[in-house]
Amino acid sequence: MFRKCMWLTAAVLVSLAFAGPAHGQSVKINFQLGTAVTPEGYLPDSGLAYGDRGNGWTYGWSRDITADARERNNVASPDKRWDTLVHLEKGADAVWEIAIENGEYNLYIVAGDPDNTDQTNTFDVEGVIITDTNGQVGNFDEFTLTVTVADGRLTLQPAAGSSNSKICFIDIILAIAPEAARSPSPAKEAADVPRDVVMSWVPGEGVSGHDVYFGTDLDAVSNASRANPMGVLVSQDQAAATFDPTGLLEFVTTYYWRIDEVLTAGGVFKGDVWSFTTEPFAYAVQNIIATASSSGESAGPENTINGSGLNEADGHSIESTDMWLTASDAEQPAWIQYEFDRVYKMYQLLVWNYNVQFEPVLGFGAKDVTVEYSSNGEEWTALGDVEFAEAAAAENYAANTTVDMAGVPAKYVRLTINDNWGMLTQIGLSEVRFLYIPAHPREPQPAAGAADVTVDSILSWRAGRDATSHDVYFGTNQEELPLAGSPAQAAFTPSTLEFGMTYYWKVDEVADDGVWAGELWSFSTQEYALVDGFEDYTDDIEAGEAIFDTWVDGWVNQTGATVGYINAP
């Protein structure tokens, strides 16, 4: 028989493929000693730290707790699943996770101990709290629940009120029909989705093709069929589990889509309707610092950018403490200046003018305004002179001045107010909002600061609007990052990633209106990769699970090169 060599080098490690979540995404785990017989239909967990178990699944604990696994051999146990367990609270609380597709799952959990009743099994499972209502009464607690996994891992841990908790087994069953398409990307009801999105999904079982329904009419997407496509059957019986809509989608539009699975055995399985909403044309600048030539008591410039006085519909109050007003003895012209956290491609400035109840008499609101911008706070460029509309002097006042900022690059904006709407000298504003066009790269993958990144990873990011190419800087020295490539697409494959290293990278987006520099990102690679999970071998020679059926040894005992035993001790 063929057997692998027992020794391995780092070079071999790098060349091996790494296992991910198994297909099917329904699994049953029994918590037990490593030497215990695993119940039929279950996979064993003996308390090992989280990692690839070598059986198509990656799961385990926040630390190694193999010393906390038990097998009771109690004849009163209903079956073997109820006879084994792992303690979760011997020392610091242990957290159990399993890598699994995002989706909805039905869980059946049994916790307890056939020999003892000294446990209170209260758990947090994906944010769902399951409570041991009778405390330390009875040997076992059974729980059924449904959870949603959104981060690629199902997580179980002790919750508040738990004491000496013990888990016996868990059944994790996908909550939809096996034939159904699942795990849509974009996720259900996702927002801020790029207009060039390519939709994808995980196919159902026993499927030979896919019918794709897509459009902005919920009723049509819900009820269309091959016989009555209603204008939304955009692809029929396609092979790929992806769909790329023609052209760019509209801004701020909700799209609905449905995948009907064409079954190999015949027939079509109708899928659920999913939805997502596309990105806006422009976004509001956050993290702004406001300063001014002067301000009155409780009427500082920060009131113009902190949302004070605005309701959910962006209507403003008439409270003076929600606004900025210059000091009573201040001279004109007054100015107010805004500093952003970086240079942005500016789109618009929205203005809510000074809006106290007696504004028609006072006339404090800004009128004749010079707008300037700068990328460094030293060299200023005039955008132009603008007249700000007078406020309504009423509750729920909506912004009534929009300044076109024409895509200029700005980190600073200064408003010099040359005159107001009245005869008095004080000048005020209620609120301003700066909108920018997203020209910078964002949403890096791996995420900024990510750890345990696989060494075969491809770097990707959400491209800046209108970028024609991308300058990627990559290396291990954040002070001197070399240009590693200029791909046309928002993805980059490093030539080599090593184990246990921290890498730095940044992307500058090249567009017709200039280069938009990205932030510095970093990630750390995994320290090692699992080649084989030796703890998963058993003494079952007939099942081919004995270690010497896979790894080379001296075949007979006492050779000095034996792996396992021909006759189990």
PyMOL commands that set and color helices and strands:
alter all, ss='L'
color gray80, all
select helices_A, chain A and resi 10-15+66-68+80-83+218-223+301-304+320-322+359-362+534-536+547-549
alter helices_A, ss='H'
color red, helices_A
select strands_A, chain A and resi 27-31+43-45+51-52+58-61+69-71+84-87+96-99+103-112+123-125+128-130+140-149+153-158+166-174+182-185+190-193+199-202+207-215+233-238+242-243+254-263+268-269+273-278+283-284+289-292+324-325+334-353+366-374+381-387+401-404+409-420+428-437+442-445+450-453+459-462+467-475+483-485+491-492+502-511+514-516+521-525
alter strands_A, ss='S'
color yellow, strands_A
deselect
rebuild
show_as cartoon
